[in-house]
Amino acid sequence: MPLTFDLLVIGEAGPYVMLGPIDAPLDALPDTPLALGGRAQRVDSGVLTLGGSAALTACGAARLGLRVAFAGRVGDDDAGDYVRDRLAAHGVNTRALRVDDTLPTPLTTVMTHGGGQMVISAPGTRATTTGDDIPEQLLTRSGHVHCASFFLMPKLAATLSHLFAAAHAAGATTSLGTNDERSGRWDRTALAPVLARTDLLLTDAYEAGRLAGTDGGCVTSAAELLARRGPLVTVRNGVDGALCHDGDTLLTTDGIRVNARDAVGAGDSFNAGFIAAQLAGRPPAEALAIAAVCGALSTRAGGGTAAQPTWAQALAHLTTVGDGPS
């Protein structure tokens, strides 16, 4: 039976309101005019954009030419309509985006300050998304299944190993982006059965250390430890580039220098690039280089999707910097 989609992305989506830069230090905000009851503080820029790691990965993959479907939940509200419209505008199929009439769509405000940011988020439907929201036909008609924000979606996380098993049974490959664990618990026991059915684990340096239990230690060692549990592991490390480990072999790529404006969603664009490259049959070393370019190029404009590259643009940039295939 022919595949309907190259990629199914499961996870969260919601509007992001990007404000900044703020003049006052972020740790001093309660004592600034932003404090409740005080005067409003004016900033230079405000942008409404699509957010959520899963949503940005889906958009990045569609921009790279993949046939992409998205599954998750939004509320029965204007924010949910916005999410559906923006995903569709980026070429992502939203028929499996369930509408929840009891909770609002997740909504996030990001206030930027220099190289840092403060994120204020109302979870809404995010925590109520479950495995039952994922249509079986999507799992069996997609070439690859990716899930993001494992620790932010506990009900989905509890059933994810079964979803990945169903995907494998249908011949699909799987990937996971855990993202941050905001409670600080980092429940590696709950993650273990999912990792056993994950072909590709996509992390950053901080996440890899917490997941491997090597907090603050060698990033390469963390990646190797995680890879020995089953998946191929990538670790994004900002301007220092990225690495990939399969448990035996370490691959690295340098950071890509661009005129960056906004790093929101750069990791998700990296993830989309690596997945797209793997599905195109590129070996891990080339996939890693392509992913690094996709992440870097996405920072050239505000918001997470405006500057995501096409496949041709990513390959052209690789040729320019001499890091990859023509």
Secondary structure, DSSP 4 states (H G I P E B T S, - for coil): ---SEEEEEES--EEEEEEE--SS-GGGGGGSTTSTTS-----SEEEEEEE-HHHHHHHHHHHTT--EEEEEEEESSHHHHHHHHHHHHTTEEEEEEEEESSSPPPEEEEEEETTEEEEEEE-GGGGG--GGGS-HHHHHSEEEEEEE-GGG-HHHHHHHHHHHHHHHHTT-EEEEE----TTS---HHHHHHHHTT-SEEEEEHHHHHHHHT-TTS-HHHHHHHHHTTSSEEEEE-GGG-EEEE-SS-EEEEPPPP---S--TTHHHHHHHHHHHHHHTT--HHHHHHHHHHHHHHGGGSSSSSTTPPPHHHHHHHHHHHTSS--
